[in-house]
Amino acid sequence: MAKNNFSFRARLKSFHYAFSGLKTAWQEEHNFRVHCIAAIIAIILSFVLHISTHEWIAVLFSIGFVFVCELLNTALENIADFICPEDNPNIKKIKDVAAAAVMISSITALLIGLLIFIPKLISLALR
Ligand SMILES: Nc1ncnc2c1ncn2[C@@H]1O[C@H](COP(=O)(O)OP(=O)(O)OP(=O)(O)O)[C@@H](O)[C@H]1O
């Protein structure tokens, strides 16, 4: 029964676990670091180019979308390596499909970034 009681301490612990997951992804996944750098560049460009609220929503949603795909891909890779460390065609399929999700999210984010930033950069250059 006591397990169902709401506890701020338990909620804080959940945050701690989630941040520990982020730390693991940062330490172990090179792609995660690349996505962090891309996100920082996109946020700096957004401030510098004074994008609109709607554009901010698109940029932030794209960044979150890529991070979520990357983190789920990392979790899947770890499960796959844990249950089957040897070469296995099914594991290859699972990892390749998960990697495809990251690729699609990254291409989508890149296209959204280009749509928002390129016209602003061109008009800035032509001023
Ligand atoms: N156990 C396995 N059996 C068969 N093929 C595998 C196995 N592990 C990995 N592979 C193949 O090798 C590719 C790379 O695997 P890996 O686990 O290194 O992923 P990665 O995307 O390179 O990792 P990272 O995100 O660390 O850069 C996979 O996409 C898959 O095609």
The ligand as an SDF file (V2000), in Angstrom:
LIG
                    3D

 31 33  0  0  0  0  0  0  0  0999 V2000
   25.6150   -8.7040  -32.2960 N   0  0  0  0  0  0  0  0  0  0  0  0
   25.5850   -8.2890  -33.5640 C   0  0  0  0  0  0  0  0  0  0  0  0
   25.2770   -9.1510  -34.5510 N   0  0  0  0  0  0  0  0  0  0  0  0
   25.2500   -8.7480  -35.8450 C   0  0  0  0  0  0  0  0  0  0  0  0
   25.4960   -7.5040  -36.2630 N   0  0  0  0  0  0  0  0  0  0  0  0
   25.7900   -6.5750  -35.3380 C   0  0  0  0  0  0  0  0  0  0  0  0
   25.8690   -6.9250  -33.9460 C   0  0  0  0  0  0  0  0  0  0  0  0
   26.2130   -5.8100  -33.2600 N   0  0  0  0  0  0  0  0  0  0  0  0
   26.3260   -4.8370  -34.1700 C   0  0  0  0  0  0  0  0  0  0  0  0
   26.0740   -5.2880  -35.4180 N   0  0  0  0  0  0  0  0  0  0  0  0
   26.1080   -4.4940  -36.6710 C   0  0  0  0  0  0  0  0  0  0  0  0
   27.0800   -3.5090  -36.5660 O   0  0  0  0  0  0  0  0  0  0  0  0
   26.4790   -2.2170  -36.6480 C   0  0  0  0  0  0  0  0  0  0  0  0
   27.1680   -1.3220  -35.6790 C   0  0  0  0  0  0  0  0  0  0  0  0
   26.9370   -1.8010  -34.3820 O   0  0  0  0  0  0  0  0  0  0  0  0
   27.2470   -0.9440  -33.1090 P   0  0  0  0  0  0  0  0  0  0  0  0
   26.6840   -1.6360  -31.9260 O   0  0  0  0  0  0  0  0  0  0  0  0
   28.7100   -0.6290  -33.0850 O   0  0  0  0  0  0  0  0  0  0  0  0
   26.3820    0.3280  -33.4410 O   0  0  0  0  0  0  0  0  0  0  0  0
   26.8760    1.7900  -33.8150 P   0  0  0  0  0  0  0  0  0  0  0  0
   25.7020    2.4730  -34.3960 O   0  0  0  0  0  0  0  0  0  0  0  0
   28.1350    1.7840  -34.6040 O   0  0  0  0  0  0  0  0  0  0  0  0
   27.1770    2.2270  -32.3570 O   0  0  0  0  0  0  0  0  0  0  0  0
   27.4850    3.6130  -31.7770 P   0  0  0  0  0  0  0  0  0  0  0  0
   26.1250    4.2190  -31.5810 O   0  0  0  0  0  0  0  0  0  0  0  0
   28.1790    3.2260  -30.5120 O   0  0  0  0  0  0  0  0  0  0  0  0
   28.3550    4.3710  -32.7550 O   0  0  0  0  0  0  0  0  0  0  0  0
   24.9940   -2.4310  -36.3160 C   0  0  0  0  0  0  0  0  0  0  0  0
   24.1470   -1.4700  -36.8660 O   0  0  0  0  0  0  0  0  0  0  0  0
   24.7860   -3.7880  -36.9330 C   0  0  0  0  0  0  0  0  0  0  0  0
   24.5930   -3.6610  -38.3300 O   0  0  0  0  0  0  0  0  0  0  0  0
  1  2  1  0
  2  3  1  0
  2  7  2  0
  3  4  2  0
  4  5  1  0
  5  6  2  0
  6  7  1  0
  6 10  1  0
  7  8  1  0
  8  9  2  0
  9 10  1  0
 10 11  1  0
 11 12  1  0
 11 30  1  0
 12 13  1  0
 13 14  1  0
 13 28  1  0
 14 15  1  0
 15 16  1  0
 16 17  2  0
 16 18  1  0
 16 19  1  0
 19 20  1  0
 20 21  2  0
 20 22  1  0
 20 23  1  0
 23 24  1  0
 24 25  2  0
 24 26  1  0
 24 27  1  0
 28 29  1  0
 28 30  1  0
 30 31  1  0
M  END
$$$$
